[in-house]
Amino acid sequence: MPKLMPFIVGAVVVAFTAAVIVVYSTPADPNYSRAASLGYMTLVFCLPAIALGATAWLTLEKVLRGRSTSGYIEPAEER
């Protein structure tokens, strides 16, 4: 089964990358520093990115769980 943490970390990395692109492709505001804007935009982008990452994890886990098989092991008889 897939682990949750890679999906969450990947979502944060995608959100940070999107924030860097947005902050550095728009003109700078004299009232805010680029670092403050980058932090705020990362926070804004992280919320939907984490929700999408968790949804992808749940979907993948459901698909993989449906394809998995389980077996039962019975103890061997002692002689």
N, C-alpha and C positions, 0 to 999 in steps of 0.2 A: 504494500500500500504506500502511496506517496506521502511524504512528510509535509507538514504545513509550512514550516519555516522557510524553505526555499521559495515558496510562492509569495510569502509576505515580504521577504527581502527583495525579491525580484520586482514586486510592486513598488516598493520604496525607491529602488534604483530607477525604475521607469518614471516615477513621479519627480524625482530629483532632476533627471535628464530633461524632462519636459519643462520644469521650472527654470533651469539654466537657459534653455532655448528661448523661452518667453521673456525672461528678464533681460538677457543680453541682445535680443532682437528688437526690443522696443526702446524708445528714447528714455534717458534717465530722468527721474523726477528730482528736482532740487531739494524737496522736503524729506526724501528717504534715500538711504544709502543702498547700493546694489546688494550688499549682504542682507540688509533688513528685507528688501524686496524678495530676495532669493529664499530666505527662511519662510516668509509668509506664503509665497507661491508654492513652496514645497509642502507646507502644511495643507494648503487648499487642494493640491493635486493628490496628496497621500490618501485622503479620505475615500474618494471614489476608487483609487487604484487598489487600495487594500480590500475594498468590498469586491472588486472584480477578481482580484487574486484569490480571495477566499471562495468565491463562487466557482472559479475554475478548479480549485482544489476539491471542492465538494462534488462537482460534476465528474471529475476524473476518478475520484475515489468510488463513486457510485458505479461508474462504468466498469472499473477494474474489479470491484467487489462482485458484480454480477457475473463476471467471467471466471472468477476463481472457483475452485472446487475444494471441498473439505473432505477429509477422511477420518475415520476412527480407527485407533489402534487398540486391539484387544491384547491383554497380556497372554503370553504363552503358557500352556499348561505345564505344570511341574511334574516330573516323573519320579 
